[in-house]
Amino acid sequence: MTSLDVKRGRTMRIGVLGTGAMAAALGGAWVRAGHQVMVGGRDPGAAAGTAARIGAAGHGGLAEAARYGEAVLLAVPAAAAERLAAELAPDLAGRTVLDCTVPMEPAAGGPALTTAGGPDSVAARIAAAAPEARVAKVFGICHESIWTLPRPSFDGAPLAVPFCVDDAAAATLTTELIGSMGCVPQPCGGLDRAALLEATAVFAIGVWWSGGEARHAFPAPALAPGAVDDE
């Protein structure tokens, strides 16, 4: 699905909770794709400023933005996401909540997860705090600068966007939204696997901070001459 397809057909209403770099980058990408975006924040001036920069349809408070869209982006610090989801649980009911947070803190060996891993993730905590919402873990792997690119592609291939989600309707919406940005949806299982995406983001950030390229660590097996699938 291209951005032109979205403009001719299904246009989504998306509420963005947050006014920082990720909120602006993803919100701006959705505006370019033809969607209607409302920016919500605790600071009215910051919400108005972010909305103006990206050409959003409107701005307001957090609850107002949560009620605005069929999809709602949580673009707040990971440590605040669960508390905000609980605060806005009635407003998020029935909506697809897009969790792009990365639970990370500095450690002696590099960035470290602030969750326990395994079944524990920010996405799972958000789902527990707002049980009537449909939570998808998505958009957290890439640095916010990637989302400022129109139809991001690398080495001739469109960007793949991994996501984890339990709800079928939320999976469909997330797939459509990723496609409208010119990217390729990459389903990675349910929310019980969301911690893997969070850990991958922390790993990649550590590699970038050390001056390396995370993508160089994941070549496709098919690139090796004579490669065969593992038995």
N, C-alpha and C positions, 0 to 999 in steps of 0.2 A: 504494500500500500504506500503510495507517495503522498506528499503533502497536498498535491492537487486533488488526489482522491478524497482526502479528508474534507477539503473545502467543498467538494461537490456533494459529498455524502455526509457521513457521521462526524459531527463536531462535538467534542467533549467539553464539559464544564469542569474545570479543575481548580480546587482550592489549594493554595500554597501556604503552609504554616511555617513562617520564618521569613527573614528579610536579608539573610547573609548571602555569601557567594554561591552556595549550591542552590538556594532558593531562586536567585536571579538567573543562574545559568540554565537550570532545568525549566523554570517558568518561561524564560526567553525562548528556549527551544520549542516549547509547546505553542507559544504565540506564533512563531514562524511557521509551525506546522498547521496553523489555522484553528487552533483550539481557543476557547475562552477561559482566561485565567484570572482569578482573584487572589491578591496577595494579602495575607493576614498577619498581624504582629501585635505585640503588646504596646509597642511604640507607634502611635498613628503616623508620626512624621517619617519614620523609617519605612513603614508599609507604603506610604504614599510615594516616597522616593524610589523604592524598588519597583513599584508598579509603573511609575513614569518611565524609568530606564528601559524596561522590557516591553512597554506598550501593552500592559495588561488591561483587561476590561474594567477592573476596579480594584479597590483596596478597602480594608476595614480591620476589625478586630479578629482575633483567632477564632472565636466561635462563629462569627459571620462567614469567614472563609471556609471553615469546616462544613457549614451547611450549604455552601454555594455549589459545590461540585459533586458529581457522581464519583470522582476520584479526588483524593486529598493527599498531598505530599507532606510528610513530616520532615522538614529540613531544619531541624533544631539539633543542638548537641545531644549525643547519645545518652548522656546522663540525665537529660531532661525529658526524653521522649516518653518514657513510661508514665511519668507524672502528668505530662500534658495529655496523653491519651486518656488517662483516668478522668482528668478534669473535663475533657470534651467528649466523654463516652456517649452521652445522649445525642450529641450533634454528629458523631461519626457513625452511628448505627445505620447499617444497610449500605454503607459506602465502602469503596475500595481504598484502603489506606496504604500509600506507597512509602515504605520505610527505606530511606537511603542512608541511614546513620551508620557510623563506623565506631564501635566501642573500643577505644584505644587510649593508652597512656604511655608516657616514656618509661623505659626500663633500662637496666644496665646493658642488656644485649641488643637493644633496639626497641621499637614500638611493641607493646604487648596488649593482648585482649583484656578488657575489663570485665568480661563475662566469664562464666565457667566453661564455655564451649559445650560440646555434646548437644544435648537438647536445649541448653540455655542459650538464648540469643536476645538481642533487643527486640527483634521482630516477635518472638514468642512472648516477651513481657508486654509488648504493646497489645497483642491479641488477648492476653489475659486481663489487661486493664480495661480494654474496650471490647468485650466479648461479642457484641453484636456487629462489630466492624469486620470487614474482609481484608486481612492484612497480606500484603505482598512485600517481600524483601527484594529490592531492585534499585538500580542506579548508583549503588554505593561503591562499586569496584573502581570506577574511573574518577580521576581528578576532575574538579568542576570545570576546568578549562576545556576539557574534551566536549562538554555539552554546549559550548559556545560556537562550535564548528557547525556549519550547515551540512547536514547529511554526512556525518563523520565516517570516513573510510580510511583503511590503512593497507598498504601493499596491494591495492586494487580491490579490496574486499570491504563491504560495509561492516561497521562495528557490530559485533555480537554483544547482546546485553543479557546476561544471566539473571534469572529470577527464581524465587521459591514462593510457592503459594499453595494453600490447601483448597480454597473455594474455586469451583469451576467458573463461576461468573467473573470473579476477580482475575482468574487466569486469562479469560477471553479479553477482558478490558485491558489488562497489562500487555497482552500480545498486540492488540490493536494500537495501543498508544506507542509502543516501541516501534512498530512498523511505520506509523505516521511520521516518525522522526528520521526515517530513512535507514533504520538499523534493523538488525536481525534478532528476533526473540530467541532466547536460549533457555528453555525450561530446565530447571535443575532439581525438581522434586518439591516436596511439601515443606512447610515451615520447620519441620524437624531437621531439615538440612540447611536452614538459614544461617546457622552458626558457621557452616563451612564457607559461605560467601563472606561473612564478616571477618573470619580468620584470613581468607584470601586477600581481602582488602588491606588488612594490617600487614600481612607479609609483603604485598606489593609496595606499600608505602615505605616499609623498611628498606626494600631494595632500591627504590628511587632516592631515598635520603642518603644511601651509601654511594650514590652515583652510578648505580647499575640500571639495567633495563629488565623489568620483570618478564616481558614478553619473550626475551631470549631464553628463558628457562623452560618454556613450554612449546617446543617445536612439535608439529604433528608427526606421529610415527610414519605416516605415508610419505613424508619427505625423504626418508632414508631409502637409498636404492635397494631394491629387493625386499622391502619391508613386507612382512606378513602379519596378520592378526595373531595375538597371543592365543595359545590353545587353552 
